[in-house]
Amino acid sequence: SKDLKGAMEILIEQKRQMLSTVEKLDEHTDFASQLIFAQNRGDLTAENVNQCVLEMMIAAPDTLSVTLFFMLILIAEHPTVEEEMMREIETVMGKQELQN
């Protein structure tokens, strides 16, 4: 547990260093960056940031897979919602190819 916490602190510090050297901060809207920005504003402590990232790394794969599974089932059960989603994707993306 101590090793994992130490590894998280190193990764967060690397992220913090990367954020301090980028030219456009608006391109870095991932969750970890937002946590670091919140700490810089004084909204969170370093311990808060470390704990959030640690929990995200540990819990995310399980909760994400279950959430996606149920989301896909619900979409399959409601074809009108699926059609609306596809229209919205086409409106936003236009002719661009979808990417991960």
C-alpha positions in Angstrom: 0.0 0.0 0.0 2.8 2.4 0.9 4.6 1.5 -2.4 1.5 2.2 -4.4 0.9 5.5 -2.7 4.5 6.5 -3.3 4.2 5.5 -7.0 1.0 7.7 -7.2 2.8 10.6 -5.7 5.6 10.3 -8.3 3.1 10.1 -11.2 1.1 13.1 -9.9 4.4 15.1 -9.6 5.3 14.1 -13.2 1.9 15.3 -14.4 2.3 18.5 -12.4 5.7 19.2 -14.1 4.2 18.4 -17.5 1.4 20.9 -16.9 3.8 23.6 -15.8 5.6 23.4 -19.2 2.6 23.2 -21.6 1.7 26.3 -23.7 -2.1 25.7 -23.8 -3.7 24.5 -20.6 -7.1 24.2 -22.2 -5.9 21.1 -24.0 -5.4 19.3 -20.7 -8.9 18.7 -19.4 -8.4 15.2 -18.0 -9.5 14.4 -14.5 -6.0 14.3 -13.0 -5.2 17.7 -14.5 -8.4 19.2 -13.0 -7.5 17.8 -9.6 -4.1 19.4 -9.8 -5.7 22.7 -10.9 -8.1 22.5 -7.9 -5.1 22.0 -5.6 -3.3 25.0 -7.1 -6.5 27.1 -6.4 -6.5 25.8 -2.8 -9.7 23.8 -3.2 -8.0 20.5 -2.5 -5.0 19.4 -0.5 -2.1 17.3 -2.0 -3.5 14.3 0.0 -7.0 14.8 -1.5 -5.4 14.7 -5.0 -3.3 11.7 -4.3 -6.3 9.8 -2.8 -8.6 10.7 -5.7 -6.1 9.5 -8.3 -5.3 6.3 -6.3 -9.0 5.5 -6.0 -9.5 6.2 -9.7 -6.7 3.9 -10.6 -7.9 1.1 -8.4 -11.6 1.3 -8.8 -12.0 2.5 -12.4 -11.7 -0.7 -14.4 -14.3 -2.6 -12.4 -16.9 0.2 -12.2 -16.3 1.4 -15.7 -16.9 -2.1 -17.2 -20.1 -2.6 -15.2 -21.4 0.9 -16.1 -20.6 0.4 -19.8 -22.3 -3.0 -19.8 -25.5 -1.6 -18.4 -25.4 1.5 -20.6 -25.2 -0.7 -23.7 -28.1 -2.9 -22.5 -30.2 0.2 -21.9 -29.3 1.7 -25.3 -30.2 -1.7 -27.0 -33.6 -1.7 -25.2 -34.4 1.9 -26.3 -33.8 2.2 -30.0 -35.2 5.8 -30.2 -32.5 6.9 -27.7 -29.9 5.1 -29.8 -31.2 7.0 -32.9 -31.0 10.3 -31.0 -27.5 9.5 -29.9 -26.4 8.7 -33.4 -27.9 11.9 -34.8 -26.1 13.9 -32.1 -22.8 12.2 -32.9 -23.3 12.9 -36.6 -24.2 16.5 -35.9 -21.0 17.1 -33.8 -18.6 15.0 -35.8 -19.9 15.6 -39.3 -17.9 13.6 -41.8 -14.9 13.2 -39.4 -14.0 9.6 -38.5 -14.6 8.7 -34.9 -11.5 8.1 -32.8 -10.8 6.7 -29.4 
